[in-house]
Amino acid sequence: MILLFLTSGLFLGWSLGANDASNAFGSAVGSKMVSFRTAAIIASIAVILGAVMQGSGTSQTLGKLGSVNAIGGSFTLALASAVTVYLMTKLSIPVSTTQAIVGAIIGWNLFTGNRTDAATLSTIVISWISGPVLGALFAIPLFIFITAVKKRSGIHLIRFESYIRTGLIITGAFAAYSLGANNIANVMGVFLPAFNLQELNLGIISLNSSQQLFLLGGIAIATGIITYSKKVMQTVGASIVELSPEAAMVVVLAQSLVLFVFSSSSLSSFLKGAGLPSIPLVPISSSQVIIGCVLGIGIYRGVRNINFRLLGQIGAGWIATPVITCILTYLSLFFFKNMFNIDVGHRITEGAVSPGAAQTVTDPVISDLMRYLLLGILAAGFFVILYYYILERNKRKELQRSEIKFWKNIK
């Protein structure tokens, strides 16, 4: 039953991969410098590494916004968020899973009579604005620098584009890693208080309870990238502003830097230790940041290049997402509680011991099931990646043979 509840989080992770995580390579695919298959494989591996290695930084922020104290409530919040993001994906509108999960938490607070922490909500909302702005501020000087290097270096165009393609792959991997680190809290954050799994030893590394959930969520995100992200990649990469190869690389690098900054606990601690304002560790939307980057380059190149109609549709989607998710969560909580008698949470009383703690599952059977599930998924994922790698290699060889045959016929 516990694993059944967890499926809504996996669905949300899949929706994140389909809609949001694809932005790590959206501009590269949109500019046709990197194939979708190559982008999907690299992004999938990197997003899983980011989720497991650096995913804990932003998970505590969502807990301050509202402490979901029943696994039935966690299931409902994740399900409502996933449905909203999926519907937006069907409309090809890049939206934020952060906005969806925040709307869901507010809906849970309203249903259970709990107070929404205004300070935390303000910090998150401000990040929705500052993220795209920082993306634009990073993108413009980076674009100017890359353009200047291109003009002054005298590198042949073909060789320069080869360098750009390599840069797109490296920065795209970094962007996917940063996204996994920053956004895994949206997928599995509401489930963390409900699980206390035994440590999983994989030989090289050991994973604690939260890292196991992050790994499972990261795999769900990777599945969304591979199976359903191509359409949104093309929307972000080519429809708002037509991107040159160097602009595509700048967009990926700028948005990855923004996501990394907002998920790096080490950087935040360093600034705090130096007496400077610390950076809030909040999950922010890669969709919003990357659109801010693309918009910044569009403004630098001239506003005539910007598709304002599509930009307005995306903005409307950003506003509608938390509102729709909040309403859907409230109705879903009412339905599950009254129709199936599922405990979806209760009001937290002031001064109670561990007020935000959910009903924690410590059953060793669940830990064993999780261990076998993760090992099975990792093994299957390895063979899938190997299969796609062989297909990609065969495709390149076939292309090379076609080119050789073409030049022979010319001679």
Order of alpha helices (4+ residues) and beta strands (2+ residues): alpha-alpha-alpha-alpha-alpha-alpha-alpha-alpha-beta-beta-alpha-alpha-alpha-alpha-alpha-alpha-alpha
